[in-house]
Amino acid sequence: MMAPDYAWWHGFYECKARFNSFMEEADHLIENGQKAYIYPNYPNATGDTTKPPKIFGAQ
């Protein structure tokens, strides 16, 4: 699975499919004027770059 043809064609397809899904959702949110859902269970999903103390401890 590390062959260049496998990594390129299958890997590129996966990246492009995820990018297309992301852009479709972004376009939908822009057209409707909605805000994106904030995932509370995923650290830094809100764009905040501070390290979560729950994972990294008090800094």
C-alpha positions in Angstrom: 0.0 0.0 0.0 3.0 2.3 0.0 3.6 2.0 -3.7 3.6 5.5 -5.4 0.7 4.7 -7.7 -1.5 3.5 -4.7 -0.5 6.4 -2.5 -1.1 9.0 -5.3 -4.3 7.8 -6.8 -6.0 6.4 -3.8 -4.6 9.1 -1.4 -5.4 11.9 -3.8 -9.0 10.7 -4.2 -9.5 10.6 -0.5 -8.2 14.1 -0.1 -10.2 15.5 -2.9 -13.4 13.8 -1.7 -13.0 15.2 1.7 -12.2 18.7 0.3 -15.3 18.6 -1.9 -17.5 17.6 1.1 -16.0 20.4 3.2 -16.5 23.0 0.4 -20.1 21.9 -0.2 -20.9 22.4 3.5 -19.1 25.8 3.5 -21.0 27.0 0.5 -24.3 25.9 2.1 -23.4 27.8 5.3 -22.5 30.9 3.4 -25.6 30.8 1.2 -27.9 30.5 4.2 -26.0 32.8 6.6 -25.7 30.0 9.2 -22.8 29.5 11.6 -21.0 26.2 11.7 -21.6 23.8 14.5 -19.1 24.0 17.3 -18.1 20.5 18.4 -17.7 20.7 22.2 -16.0 17.3 22.5 -13.1 18.2 20.1 -10.4 20.5 21.5 -9.5 23.4 19.3 -12.5 22.8 17.0 -13.5 26.5 17.5 -10.3 28.0 16.1 -8.9 28.7 19.6 -5.2 27.9 19.7 -4.7 27.6 23.4 -3.8 24.1 24.6 -6.7 22.5 26.5 -5.8 22.1 30.2 -7.8 18.8 30.3 -5.3 17.3 27.9 -2.0 19.2 28.5 -2.5 20.1 32.2 -2.3 23.6 33.7 0.3 25.7 31.9 
